[in-house]
Amino acid sequence: MKYYLIAGEASGDLHGSNLIRQIKELDAAADLRCWGGDMMQQAGAHVVKHYKELAFMGFLEVVMNLRTILRNIAFCKEDIQAFQPDVLVLIDYPGFNMRIAEWAKQQGLKVIYYISPQVWAWKENRVKKLKRDVDRMLCILPFEQDFYHKWQYEVDYVGHPLVEVIRNVKEKPADKPFADKPVIAILPGSRRQEVSVKLPVMLTMAKHFPEYQFIVAQAPGLDDAFMRELTGQHANVSTVKGQTYALLRQARAALVTSGTATLETALFGVPEVVCYKGSAVSYFFAKRLIKVKYISLVNLVMDKPVVKELIQDDLTEQNLLKELTLLLKDEPTRQRMQADYAELWSRLGERNASRLAAEIIYQSANS
């Protein structure tokens, strides 16, 4: 069977690669074509366009790159038509993928969405489009099934794919230490715009904790010269590339940008502060549109403030120092967070999300 997958970010590349492996176990003759990254290619799919060419963040950045985005959408439609897949699999990346879903449904293609757009966070009426355009919605967060049920849209909860990924990592022997000091991890994100804004504030902690080695997880899409420019003036700061999980296994605490990384950090049991700072224009619009109480997945799943969120103007050196000091030196704070992390793991379940998703996709391709 022929499968066309679209992932537009690093996290989608990770989950897409595990999905591809499971599809190939079910369908040895699977022909897989995708938008994604190196991991999806290594798993056995032909990558048409790399997600590095698609990473535009925030309202202002999207407007500035609108011509490129529209060209990408047009090219994607042409490529799908030429390939004629048995099923189209959309992985997160809603701004792009929801447009493709609408078009694909009009072409009579089977459309499956793996990793639901966060319609519960803003613009809930997008559910109507998803009901119309998507044949099967595969959700990875436990509260999403109830949310969609309110809209009379029955979806499949397959569990969170990070649980299986991180469980497998934890079962392997630990890597050699990155430093001869205790480690604080910094996960500043994967997009150049967000890293240039947030990372300088996060790095101010290095001077306050000289007894720690601060290690920055450099995203694959960020070039070395750019990272050296931001980190070079700090003696106890270094970077690693492609070793985020090894870093989290060693970290005493972490400073993490909002997004999937907050959940990864929690599943590794690392106390964290969540950091977000965007362009003033993007934040202005986001604040008025987004309707959830929290920005981190940890707090959203637990429905309470398990981890501290320092957002926009609250992300200051003074506030970050206060929160990091608590994580490093206040044992009751660490113990409370660890107990909540254990509950988080339990809520996300023990399902093999990639396998369950692959089975649904395979069945749809054959029906």
Residue frames relative to the residue before (quaternion, step in Angstrom):
aa qw qx qy qz dx dy dz
M 1.0000 0.0000 0.0000 0.0000 0.00 0.00 0.00
K 0.3802 -0.7237 0.5371 0.2079 3.55 -1.25 0.52
Y 0.0866 -0.8051 0.5865 -0.0194 3.54 -0.79 1.14
Y 0.0949 -0.7714 0.6275 0.0476 3.58 -0.94 0.91
L 0.0683 -0.8168 0.5725 -0.0191 3.57 -0.61 1.20
I 0.1103 -0.7898 0.6011 0.0528 3.59 -1.08 0.76
A 0.0930 0.7481 -0.6490 0.1030 3.55 -0.71 1.22
G 0.1926 -0.8378 0.5057 0.0729 3.58 -0.83 0.93
E 0.7453 0.3293 -0.1982 0.5448 3.59 1.25 0.10
A 0.7015 -0.4736 0.3265 0.4207 3.56 -1.31 0.28
S 0.6580 0.5008 -0.3258 0.4583 3.62 0.92 -0.82
G 0.6375 0.5211 -0.3236 0.4661 3.59 1.05 -0.72
D 0.6058 0.5471 -0.3419 0.4655 3.55 1.13 -0.68
L 0.6445 0.5187 -0.3133 0.4662 3.60 0.97 -0.86
H 0.7317 0.4204 -0.2522 0.4736 3.57 0.70 -1.07
G 0.6122 0.5489 -0.3425 0.4546 3.57 1.11 -0.65
S 0.6465 0.5273 -0.3309 0.4411 3.59 0.98 -0.79
N 0.6659 0.4827 -0.3057 0.4796 3.60 0.97 -0.79
L 0.6169 0.5359 -0.3343 0.4697 3.56 1.10 -0.70
I 0.6427 0.5309 -0.3186 0.4512 3.58 0.94 -0.89
R 0.6476 0.5196 -0.3268 0.4516 3.60 0.91 -0.85
Q 0.6752 0.4851 -0.2964 0.4699 3.56 0.98 -0.82
I 0.6121 0.5343 -0.3488 0.4671 3.59 1.04 -0.71
K 0.6749 0.5009 -0.2962 0.4536 3.59 0.94 -0.89
E 0.6018 0.5374 -0.3654 0.4642 3.59 1.14 -0.51
L 0.6980 0.4576 -0.2561 0.4876 3.57 1.08 -0.79
D 0.7911 0.1518 -0.0335 0.5916 3.56 1.09 -0.79
A 0.2443 -0.8234 0.4970 0.1235 3.57 0.06 1.32
A 0.7149 0.4266 -0.2477 0.4956 3.58 1.16 -0.53
A 0.2933 0.7966 -0.4919 0.1933 3.59 1.24 0.24
D 0.1827 -0.7393 0.6409 0.0960 3.55 -1.05 0.92
L 0.0333 -0.8457 0.5294 -0.0584 3.57 -0.27 1.32
R 0.0180 -0.7727 0.6331 -0.0432 3.55 -0.78 1.11
C 0.0442 0.8553 -0.5087 0.0878 3.59 -0.78 0.90
W 0.3035 -0.6079 0.6784 0.2794 3.41 -1.55 0.05
G 0.3335 0.7430 -0.5104 0.2762 3.57 -0.63 1.07
G 0.5569 -0.6132 0.4490 0.3351 3.53 -0.99 -0.86
D 0.8143 -0.2912 0.1971 0.4618 3.52 -1.33 -0.30
M 0.6610 0.5216 -0.3216 0.4332 3.59 0.97 -0.82
M 0.6498 0.4982 -0.3224 0.4750 3.58 0.99 -0.74
Q 0.6286 0.5218 -0.3312 0.4721 3.56 1.07 -0.69
Q 0.6673 0.4999 -0.2998 0.4636 3.57 0.93 -0.90
A 0.6454 0.5261 -0.3190 0.4526 3.59 1.14 -0.59
G 0.6757 -0.5403 0.2741 0.4199 3.57 1.26 -0.19
A 0.5687 0.5759 -0.4019 0.4283 3.60 1.24 0.27
H 0.4281 -0.6537 0.5505 0.2939 3.55 -1.24 0.46
V 0.2533 -0.7901 0.5445 0.1229 3.59 -0.57 1.19
V 0.2914 -0.7716 0.5497 0.1324 3.55 -0.66 1.19
K 0.7898 -0.0353 0.0599 0.6094 3.57 0.96 -0.91
H 0.4005 -0.7338 0.5051 0.2145 3.56 -0.89 1.01
Y 0.5640 -0.6335 0.4122 0.3327 3.56 -1.03 0.80
K 0.5195 0.6382 -0.4220 0.3803 3.62 1.18 -0.38
E 0.6713 0.4914 -0.2877 0.4744 3.58 1.17 -0.58
L 0.7098 0.4810 -0.2296 0.4604 3.58 1.29 -0.23
A 0.5552 0.6761 -0.3632 0.3205 3.60 1.26 -0.27
F 0.1984 0.7422 -0.6113 0.1899 3.55 -0.05 1.35
M 0.1318 -0.8316 0.5395 0.0102 3.55 -0.66 1.16
G 0.8267 0.2565 -0.1841 0.4658 3.55 -1.02 0.83
F 0.6775 -0.5298 0.3400 0.3805 3.53 -1.25 0.53
L 0.6850 0.4933 -0.2979 0.4457 3.58 0.82 -1.00
E 0.6720 0.5069 -0.3009 0.4484 3.57 0.90 -0.94
V 0.6337 0.5254 -0.3304 0.4618 3.59 1.04 -0.77
V 0.6496 0.5153 -0.3179 0.4597 3.59 0.92 -0.89
M 0.6734 0.5115 -0.2983 0.4426 3.57 0.92 -0.92
N 0.7693 0.3250 -0.1677 0.5238 3.59 1.11 -0.65
L 0.2547 0.8240 -0.4808 0.1581 3.57 1.25 0.38
R 0.6367 0.5378 -0.3428 0.4334 3.60 0.95 -0.78
T 0.6535 0.5037 -0.3066 0.4746 3.57 0.99 -0.85
I 0.6444 0.5273 -0.3196 0.4523 3.58 0.95 -0.87
L 0.6697 0.4964 -0.3008 0.4633 3.59 0.91 -0.89
R 0.6231 0.5253 -0.3371 0.4713 3.58 1.07 -0.71
N 0.6445 0.5251 -0.3154 0.4576 3.57 1.01 -0.85
I 0.6395 0.5231 -0.3247 0.4605 3.59 0.97 -0.84
A 0.6640 0.5041 -0.3059 0.4599 3.59 0.90 -0.91
F 0.6590 0.5024 -0.3068 0.4681 3.57 0.96 -0.86
C 0.6325 0.5440 -0.3294 0.4421 3.57 1.00 -0.84
K 0.6517 0.5131 -0.3152 0.4613 3.58 0.91 -0.87
E 0.6515 0.5132 -0.3134 0.4625 3.59 0.95 -0.88
D 0.6773 0.5033 -0.2946 0.4485 3.56 0.95 -0.91
I 0.6320 0.5186 -0.3297 0.4722 3.59 1.02 -0.77
Q 0.6491 0.5214 -0.3164 0.4546 3.58 0.94 -0.88
A 0.6682 0.4996 -0.3004 0.4622 3.56 0.97 -0.85
F 0.6957 0.4838 -0.2698 0.4573 3.60 1.03 -0.80
Q 0.1266 -0.8326 0.5224 0.1339 3.59 1.11 -0.77
P 0.0390 0.8395 -0.5403 0.0423 3.62 0.57 1.11
D 0.5234 -0.5992 0.5032 0.3373 3.54 -1.32 0.37
V 0.7869 0.0016 -0.0002 0.6171 3.56 1.20 -0.52
L 0.2609 -0.7345 0.6097 0.1440 3.55 -1.15 0.78
V 0.1117 -0.8024 0.5859 0.0220 3.59 -0.72 1.11
L 0.1373 -0.7943 0.5907 0.0353 3.56 -0.61 1.19
I 0.1336 -0.8088 0.5716 0.0355 3.58 -0.76 1.06
D 0.8207 -0.1915 0.0778 0.5326 3.57 -0.37 1.32
Y 0.6317 0.5938 -0.3361 0.3678 3.65 -0.87 -1.00
P 0.0238 0.9034 -0.4280 -0.0096 3.57 0.94 0.97
G 0.6115 0.5798 -0.3750 0.3863 3.62 0.91 -0.79
F 0.7116 0.4177 -0.2194 0.5206 3.54 1.06 -0.85
N 0.7407 0.4764 -0.2525 0.4008 3.53 0.69 -1.14
M 0.6235 0.5328 -0.3617 0.4433 3.60 1.05 -0.58
R 0.6082 0.5267 -0.3529 0.4776 3.59 1.13 -0.56
I 0.6608 0.4989 -0.3058 0.4701 3.54 0.96 -0.88
A 0.6218 0.5528 -0.3445 0.4348 3.60 1.01 -0.78
E 0.6482 0.5228 -0.3233 0.4494 3.58 0.90 -0.90
W 0.6772 0.4843 -0.2834 0.4760 3.56 0.92 -0.94
A 0.6700 0.5250 -0.3052 0.4270 3.59 0.87 -0.98
K 0.6335 0.5274 -0.3336 0.4574 3.57 1.00 -0.79
Q 0.6397 0.5244 -0.3185 0.4630 3.58 1.05 -0.75
Q 0.6716 0.4804 -0.2871 0.4855 3.58 1.20 -0.55
G 0.5294 -0.6548 0.3935 0.3690 3.58 1.29 -0.06
L 0.4330 0.7015 -0.4614 0.3279 3.61 1.23 0.37
K 0.4582 -0.6263 0.5449 0.3177 3.56 -1.24 0.49
V 0.1055 -0.8162 0.5680 0.0032 3.56 -0.73 1.10
I 0.0079 -0.7735 0.6335 -0.0209 3.55 -0.84 1.07
Y 0.1909 -0.7773 0.5925 0.0907 3.56 -0.92 0.97
Y 0.0909 -0.7884 0.6083 0.0131 3.57 -0.64 1.18
I 0.7776 0.1182 -0.2001 0.5842 3.54 -0.63 1.28
S 0.2980 -0.8209 0.4688 0.1325 3.51 0.06 1.38
P 0.5051 -0.5798 0.5311 0.3559 3.57 -1.15 0.58
Q 0.4894 -0.6870 0.4538 0.2873 3.57 -1.04 0.70
V 0.0346 0.8381 -0.5397 0.0707 3.55 0.68 1.15
W 0.5791 0.5775 -0.3705 0.4402 3.57 1.23 -0.35
A 0.6480 0.5244 -0.3159 0.4531 3.59 1.24 -0.34
W 0.7954 -0.1230 0.0959 0.5857 3.58 1.00 -0.76
K 0.8298 0.1525 -0.1641 0.5111 3.55 -1.22 0.67
E 0.0536 -0.8508 0.5226 -0.0098 3.54 0.67 1.18
N 0.6185 0.5823 -0.3634 0.3825 3.59 1.02 -0.65
R 0.4689 0.6542 -0.4508 0.3860 3.59 1.28 0.01
V 0.4845 0.6586 -0.4350 0.3773 3.58 1.25 -0.30
K 0.6110 0.5657 -0.3557 0.4243 3.59 1.02 -0.76
K 0.6643 0.4880 -0.3034 0.4781 3.59 0.98 -0.81
L 0.6417 0.5235 -0.3279 0.4545 3.56 0.99 -0.80
K 0.6312 0.5261 -0.3278 0.4663 3.61 0.98 -0.82
R 0.6889 0.4955 -0.2730 0.4532 3.55 0.99 -0.87
D 0.8080 0.3627 -0.1345 0.4444 3.57 0.87 -1.03
V 0.7414 0.3987 -0.2085 0.4978 3.62 1.14 -0.54
D 0.3838 -0.7471 0.5021 0.2062 3.57 -0.73 1.09
R 0.7910 0.0012 0.0091 0.6118 3.60 1.02 -0.80
M 0.1620 -0.7657 0.6169 0.0830 3.55 -0.89 0.98
L 0.1382 -0.7936 0.5912 0.0385 3.57 -0.72 1.14
C 0.1469 -0.8309 0.5358 0.0296 3.57 -0.37 1.29
I 0.2612 -0.7935 0.5367 0.1186 3.56 -1.12 0.69
L 0.6784 0.4236 -0.2902 0.5254 3.60 1.28 -0.06
P 0.5485 -0.6884 0.3571 0.3125 3.60 -0.76 1.00
F 0.6864 0.4900 -0.3033 0.4436 3.61 1.02 -0.65
E 0.5387 0.6605 -0.4036 0.3326 3.61 1.19 -0.34
Q 0.6056 0.5677 -0.3639 0.4225 3.60 1.02 -0.69
D 0.6680 0.4819 -0.2971 0.4830 3.58 0.96 -0.86
F 0.6149 0.5509 -0.3495 0.4430 3.58 1.02 -0.77
Y 0.7071 0.4552 -0.2728 0.4673 3.59 0.78 -0.98
H 0.5851 0.5865 -0.3694 0.4210 3.57 1.10 -0.66
K 0.6064 0.5609 -0.3487 0.4428 3.59 1.07 -0.69
W 0.7096 0.4117 -0.2367 0.5204 3.58 1.20 -0.55
Q 0.4676 -0.6920 0.4249 0.3492 3.59 1.29 0.29
Y 0.5022 0.5927 -0.4489 0.4415 3.55 1.03 0.90
E 0.1818 -0.8063 0.5563 0.0859 3.57 -0.35 1.23
V 0.0567 -0.8165 0.5731 -0.0414 3.54 -0.62 1.20
D 0.4607 -0.6628 0.5154 0.2879 3.57 -1.33 0.19
Y 0.1981 -0.7446 0.6250 0.1255 3.57 -0.91 0.95
V 0.1162 -0.8368 0.5343 0.0280 3.59 -0.45 1.21
G 0.5649 -0.5670 0.4049 0.4422 3.60 1.25 -0.19
H 0.5331 -0.6412 0.4456 0.3258 3.58 -1.22 0.32
P 0.4471 -0.7265 0.4477 0.2679 3.61 -0.68 1.04
L 0.5696 0.6043 -0.3964 0.3915 3.61 1.13 -0.40
V 0.5701 0.6046 -0.3918 0.3948 3.58 1.08 -0.62
E 0.7056 0.4460 -0.2763 0.4764 3.59 0.81 -0.95
V 0.6175 0.5519 -0.3434 0.4429 3.59 1.03 -0.78
I 0.7345 0.4278 -0.2416 0.4682 3.56 0.76 -1.05
R 0.5830 0.5554 -0.3787 0.4564 3.60 1.07 -0.57
N 0.6620 0.5072 -0.3035 0.4608 3.59 0.94 -0.87
V 0.6409 0.5159 -0.3244 0.4667 3.59 1.02 -0.78
K 0.6745 0.5180 -0.2975 0.4339 3.58 0.89 -0.92
E 0.6443 0.5390 -0.3171 0.4402 3.57 1.14 -0.57
K 0.6328 0.5275 -0.3308 0.4603 3.58 1.24 -0.33
P 0.6108 -0.5383 0.4116 0.4095 3.64 -1.18 0.40
A 0.5290 -0.6419 0.4564 0.3161 3.57 -1.07 0.76
D 0.5134 -0.6289 0.4877 0.3211 3.56 -1.17 0.60
K 0.6278 -0.5159 0.4024 0.4216 3.58 -1.25 0.27
P 0.6260 -0.5724 0.3634 0.3853 3.64 -1.04 0.65
F 0.4669 -0.6780 0.5003 0.2682 3.54 -1.10 0.76
A 0.8101 0.0632 0.0113 0.5828 3.59 1.12 -0.66
D 0.4939 -0.6423 0.4894 0.3224 3.55 -1.29 0.29
K 0.6170 0.4596 -0.3512 0.5336 3.56 1.31 0.29
P 0.5864 -0.5136 0.4465 0.4394 3.60 -1.22 0.20
V 0.3741 -0.7764 0.4861 0.1446 3.54 -1.07 0.85
I 0.1105 -0.7225 0.6758 0.0952 3.52 -1.22 0.71
A 0.2883 -0.7793 0.5379 0.1423 3.55 -0.70 1.11
I 0.1112 -0.7544 0.6416 0.0827 3.54 -1.17 0.69
L 0.0568 -0.7833 0.6190 -0.0114 3.55 -0.72 1.14
P 0.0733 -0.8794 0.4701 0.0185 3.60 0.16 1.27
G 0.6621 -0.4954 0.3197 0.4626 3.61 1.23 -0.02
S 0.5097 -0.6842 0.4574 0.2507 3.52 -1.34 0.18
R 0.6770 0.4819 -0.2931 0.4727 3.59 1.23 -0.23
R 0.5737 -0.6391 0.4007 0.3192 3.53 -0.90 1.00
Q 0.6487 0.5400 -0.3330 0.4203 3.59 0.91 -0.90
E 0.7159 0.4488 -0.2695 0.4620 3.58 0.82 -0.99
V 0.6327 0.5383 -0.3377 0.4427 3.60 0.99 -0.75
S 0.6639 0.5193 -0.3120 0.4384 3.60 0.92 -0.86
V 0.6787 0.4707 -0.2864 0.4856 3.59 1.16 -0.55
K 0.7777 0.3962 -0.1945 0.4476 3.59 0.78 -1.05
L 0.6516 0.5774 -0.3394 0.3562 3.57 0.83 -0.95
P 0.6315 0.5295 -0.3697 0.4291 3.68 0.85 -0.71
V 0.6464 0.4945 -0.3271 0.4803 3.61 1.01 -0.71
M 0.6512 0.5198 -0.3186 0.4520 3.59 0.92 -0.86
L 0.6875 0.5068 -0.2803 0.4380 3.57 1.00 -0.84
T 0.5029 0.6408 -0.4399 0.3780 3.61 1.19 -0.20
M 0.5748 0.6077 -0.3758 0.3988 3.60 1.20 -0.40
A 0.5397 0.6569 -0.4022 0.3398 3.60 1.13 -0.53
K 0.6830 0.4869 -0.2976 0.4560 3.60 0.94 -0.81
H 0.6642 0.5096 -0.3052 0.4539 3.60 1.15 -0.55
F 0.7778 0.2314 -0.1225 0.5713 3.59 1.20 -0.48
P 0.0281 -0.8490 0.5276 -0.0005 3.61 0.54 1.15
E 0.6074 0.5681 -0.3545 0.4274 3.59 1.22 -0.37
Y 0.6744 0.4407 -0.2849 0.5195 3.60 1.32 -0.07
Q 0.3305 -0.6789 0.6091 0.2426 3.53 -1.31 0.43
F 0.2157 -0.7651 0.5968 0.1091 3.57 -0.72 1.11
I 0.0534 -0.8108 0.5826 -0.0152 3.56 -0.64 1.14
V 0.2523 -0.7825 0.5603 0.1005 3.54 -0.70 1.18
A 0.3137 -0.7213 0.5881 0.1881 3.56 -0.91 0.97
Q 0.1971 -0.8076 0.5507 0.0750 3.57 -0.34 1.29
A 0.3934 -0.7235 0.5206 0.2254 3.56 -0.70 1.11
P 0.6037 -0.6075 0.3713 0.3587 3.61 -1.02 0.73
G 0.6809 0.5116 -0.2988 0.4305 3.59 1.10 -0.58
L 0.6328 0.5253 -0.3293 0.4639 3.60 1.28 -0.08
D 0.3812 -0.7511 0.4889 0.2268 3.59 -0.77 0.99
D 0.6529 -0.5691 0.3547 0.3521 3.53 -1.21 0.67
A 0.6406 0.5412 -0.3363 0.4286 3.61 0.93 -0.83
F 0.6318 0.5311 -0.3195 0.4654 3.57 1.00 -0.83
M 0.6913 0.4728 -0.2847 0.4664 3.59 0.89 -0.90
R 0.6305 0.5300 -0.3392 0.4546 3.61 1.01 -0.75
E 0.6202 0.5581 -0.3388 0.4350 3.57 1.04 -0.76
L 0.7103 0.4489 -0.2485 0.4819 3.57 1.08 -0.77
T 0.7926 0.3617 -0.1602 0.4640 3.60 0.94 -0.85
G 0.5285 0.7249 -0.3692 0.2426 3.58 1.17 -0.58
Q 0.6888 0.5116 -0.2996 0.4173 3.60 1.07 -0.64
H 0.6448 0.5124 -0.3196 0.4685 3.60 1.27 -0.04
A 0.4149 -0.7434 0.4706 0.2316 3.59 -0.63 1.14
N 0.7758 0.3198 -0.1711 0.5164 3.60 0.97 -0.79
V 0.5565 0.5457 -0.4192 0.4656 3.57 1.05 0.87
S 0.0534 0.7733 -0.6300 0.0485 3.55 -1.00 0.88
T 0.3292 -0.7377 0.5521 0.2066 3.58 -1.27 0.16
V 0.1098 -0.7426 0.6523 0.1046 3.52 -1.31 0.44
K 0.2056 -0.7736 0.5903 0.1042 3.55 -1.14 0.62
G 0.8407 0.1365 -0.1217 0.5097 3.55 -0.89 0.96
Q 0.6729 0.4742 -0.2932 0.4862 3.60 1.19 0.40
T 0.1817 0.8348 -0.5052 0.1218 3.58 1.13 0.59
Y 0.6912 0.4773 -0.2988 0.4529 3.58 0.86 -0.88
A 0.6175 0.5207 -0.3453 0.4778 3.58 1.04 -0.70
L 0.6343 0.5301 -0.3177 0.4645 3.57 1.05 -0.78
L 0.6830 0.4864 -0.2991 0.4556 3.59 0.84 -0.91
R 0.6090 0.5552 -0.3588 0.4382 3.60 1.08 -0.57
Q 0.7334 0.4143 -0.2263 0.4891 3.59 1.17 -0.54
A 0.5829 0.6560 -0.3568 0.3201 3.58 1.20 -0.50
R 0.4072 -0.6842 0.5585 0.2328 3.51 -1.17 0.77
A 0.7626 -0.0684 0.0616 0.6403 3.56 1.19 -0.65
A 0.1894 -0.7931 0.5704 0.0988 3.57 -1.27 0.24
L 0.2263 -0.7017 0.6576 0.1550 3.51 -1.29 0.62
V 0.0165 -0.8574 0.5048 -0.0985 3.54 -0.37 1.29
T 0.4078 -0.6858 0.5426 0.2626 3.55 -0.97 0.86
S 0.6095 -0.5701 0.3982 0.3807 3.57 -1.15 0.58
G 0.5312 0.6062 -0.4648 0.3665 3.56 -1.14 0.66
T 0.8127 -0.2575 0.1955 0.4847 3.54 -1.29 -0.39
A 0.6008 0.6034 -0.3575 0.3835 3.58 1.05 -0.75
T 0.5992 0.5604 -0.3781 0.4289 3.62 1.06 -0.58
L 0.6690 0.4831 -0.2924 0.4832 3.57 1.04 -0.78
E 0.6195 0.5389 -0.3421 0.4569 3.59 0.98 -0.80
T 0.6598 0.5192 -0.3037 0.4505 3.57 0.89 -0.96
A 0.6709 0.4981 -0.2967 0.4623 3.57 0.94 -0.89
L 0.6698 0.5028 -0.3093 0.4504 3.59 0.95 -0.82
F 0.6447 0.4646 -0.3176 0.5173 3.57 1.25 -0.34
G 0.5006 -0.6972 0.3965 0.3258 3.58 1.29 0.00
V 0.4731 0.6826 -0.4357 0.3470 3.61 1.17 0.44
P 0.4228 -0.6878 0.5220 0.2751 3.64 -0.70 0.97
E 0.0344 -0.8454 0.5308 -0.0499 3.59 -0.79 0.99
V 0.2287 -0.6787 0.6686 0.2002 3.48 -1.44 0.31
V 0.2931 -0.7591 0.5585 0.1609 3.58 -0.85 0.98
C 0.1179 -0.8195 0.5608 -0.0001 3.55 -0.76 1.12
Y 0.1039 0.7837 -0.6096 0.0585 3.56 -0.92 0.90
K 0.1690 0.7443 -0.6345 0.1216 3.54 -0.98 0.92
G 0.0124 -0.8109 0.5842 -0.0320 3.58 -0.62 1.12
S 0.7086 -0.3831 0.3256 0.4952 3.56 -1.27 -0.18
A 0.6194 -0.5788 0.3815 0.3685 3.57 -1.10 0.69
V 0.6552 0.5171 -0.3138 0.4526 3.58 0.98 -0.84
S 0.6688 0.4988 -0.3033 0.4604 3.58 0.86 -0.97
Y 0.6715 0.4960 -0.3036 0.4593 3.58 0.92 -0.87
F 0.5943 0.5816 -0.3559 0.4264 3.59 1.05 -0.79
F 0.7162 0.4304 -0.2528 0.4878 3.58 0.85 -0.96
A 0.6465 0.5417 -0.3286 0.4251 3.58 0.92 -0.89
K 0.6470 0.5425 -0.3212 0.4290 3.57 0.95 -0.89
R 0.7083 0.4605 -0.2535 0.4712 3.57 1.09 -0.71
L 0.7152 0.4518 -0.2483 0.4720 3.56 1.19 -0.44
I 0.6982 0.4868 -0.2783 0.4450 3.57 0.96 -0.87
K 0.2088 -0.8411 0.4974 0.0397 3.55 -0.70 1.15
V 0.5414 0.6222 -0.4162 0.3827 3.63 1.15 0.30
K 0.5828 -0.6164 0.4115 0.3333 3.55 -1.22 0.56
Y 0.7996 0.2086 -0.0739 0.5583 3.58 1.10 -0.70
I 0.3697 -0.7183 0.5353 0.2466 3.57 -1.25 0.34
S 0.6646 0.4872 -0.3174 0.4693 3.60 1.17 -0.36
L 0.5447 -0.6350 0.4429 0.3224 3.56 -1.04 0.79
V 0.5709 0.5938 -0.3797 0.4210 3.58 1.11 -0.63
N 0.7224 0.4344 -0.2444 0.4792 3.57 0.77 -1.03
L 0.6282 0.5432 -0.3400 0.4411 3.59 1.05 -0.70
V 0.6771 0.4763 -0.2968 0.4760 3.59 0.90 -0.90
M 0.7275 0.4264 -0.2356 0.4831 3.58 0.94 -0.87
D 0.2729 -0.8001 0.4832 0.2278 3.58 1.31 -0.37
K 0.6956 0.3262 -0.3036 0.5635 3.52 0.98 0.98
P 0.5749 -0.6250 0.4006 0.3440 3.64 -1.16 0.43
V 0.0861 -0.8185 0.5681 0.0021 3.57 0.25 1.29
V 0.7877 0.1565 -0.0648 0.5923 3.58 0.95 -0.94
K 0.5149 -0.6495 0.4680 0.3064 3.56 -1.10 0.73
E 0.1713 -0.7724 0.6062 0.0811 3.55 -0.98 0.92
L 0.0932 -0.7687 0.6321 0.0284 3.56 -0.73 1.12
I 0.0294 -0.8481 0.5243 -0.0700 3.53 -0.20 1.35
Q 0.8744 -0.0233 -0.0296 0.4838 3.53 -1.05 1.01
D 0.8511 0.0278 -0.0148 0.5241 3.65 -0.49 -1.09
D 0.6124 0.5467 -0.3525 0.4493 3.61 1.21 -0.35
L 0.5976 0.5412 -0.3728 0.4594 3.59 1.22 -0.27
T 0.2378 0.7571 -0.5576 0.2436 3.54 0.11 1.39
E 0.6657 -0.4928 0.3722 0.4189 3.55 -1.24 0.34
Q 0.6661 0.5199 -0.3072 0.4377 3.59 0.89 -0.92
N 0.6938 0.4668 -0.2824 0.4700 3.60 0.85 -0.93
L 0.6488 0.5167 -0.3187 0.4588 3.56 1.00 -0.79
L 0.6239 0.5405 -0.3306 0.4576 3.58 1.02 -0.78
K 0.6458 0.5264 -0.3167 0.4534 3.57 0.94 -0.88
E 0.7210 0.4550 -0.2601 0.4533 3.58 0.81 -1.01
L 0.6611 0.4962 -0.3189 0.4637 3.59 0.96 -0.78
T 0.5985 0.5570 -0.3539 0.4542 3.59 1.06 -0.68
L 0.6408 0.5209 -0.3193 0.4648 3.58 0.98 -0.84
L 0.6799 0.5028 -0.2968 0.4436 3.57 0.87 -0.93
L 0.7288 0.4464 -0.2444 0.4581 3.56 0.99 -0.80
K 0.8338 0.2855 -0.0832 0.4651 3.56 0.95 -0.87
D 0.6853 0.4391 -0.2925 0.5020 3.60 1.21 -0.22
E 0.3121 -0.8091 0.4691 0.1669 3.56 -0.14 1.29
P 0.6268 0.5226 -0.3676 0.4460 3.67 0.92 -0.64
T 0.6185 0.5351 -0.3419 0.4628 3.60 1.05 -0.70
R 0.6630 0.4987 -0.3011 0.4702 3.57 0.93 -0.90
Q 0.6714 0.5090 -0.3039 0.4447 3.59 0.91 -0.89
R 0.6321 0.5245 -0.3320 0.4638 3.59 1.01 -0.81
M 0.6683 0.4986 -0.3040 0.4608 3.56 0.94 -0.89
Q 0.6465 0.5190 -0.3274 0.4533 3.60 0.95 -0.79
A 0.6358 0.5214 -0.3281 0.4650 3.59 1.01 -0.78
D 0.6566 0.4946 -0.3043 0.4812 3.58 1.01 -0.79
Y 0.6153 0.5449 -0.3433 0.4546 3.58 1.06 -0.70
A 0.6326 0.5278 -0.3312 0.4599 3.59 1.01 -0.79
E 0.6532 0.4989 -0.3032 0.4821 3.57 1.02 -0.80
L 0.6035 0.5618 -0.3412 0.4514 3.58 1.09 -0.77
W 0.6472 0.5202 -0.3124 0.4615 3.57 0.90 -0.95
S 0.6561 0.5185 -0.3019 0.4576 3.56 0.96 -0.91
R 0.6757 0.5065 -0.3009 0.4432 3.60 0.91 -0.88
L 0.6707 0.5003 -0.3053 0.4546 3.57 1.04 -0.71
G 0.4706 -0.7465 0.3832 0.2727 3.53 1.32 -0.12
E 0.4686 -0.6801 0.5082 0.2441 3.48 -1.37 0.25
R 0.3707 0.7425 -0.4840 0.2774 3.59 1.19 0.38
N 0.3866 -0.6629 0.5807 0.2719 3.53 -1.26 0.49
A 0.2719 -0.8286 0.4671 0.1457 3.55 0.12 1.35
S 0.6649 0.5142 -0.3182 0.4384 3.58 0.87 -0.91
R 0.6643 0.5008 -0.3080 0.4615 3.59 0.96 -0.82
L 0.6651 0.4991 -0.3106 0.4606 3.57 0.88 -0.92
A 0.6506 0.5100 -0.3126 0.4680 3.57 0.98 -0.85
A 0.6537 0.5203 -0.3132 0.4515 3.59 0.94 -0.90
E 0.6396 0.5289 -0.3332 0.4474 3.60 0.98 -0.78
I 0.6558 0.5013 -0.3075 0.4733 3.57 0.98 -0.85
I 0.6604 0.5090 -0.2998 0.4636 3.57 0.96 -0.90
Y 0.6550 0.5151 -0.3054 0.4608 3.58 0.94 -0.88
Q 0.6524 0.5078 -0.3088 0.4704 3.56 0.97 -0.87
S 0.6565 0.5110 -0.3096 0.4605 3.59 0.99 -0.83
A 0.6460 0.5238 -0.3231 0.4516 3.58 0.99 -0.81
N 0.7331 0.4253 -0.2248 0.4808 3.57 1.12 -0.69
S 0.6202 0.5715 -0.3455 0.4115 3.60 1.22 -0.14
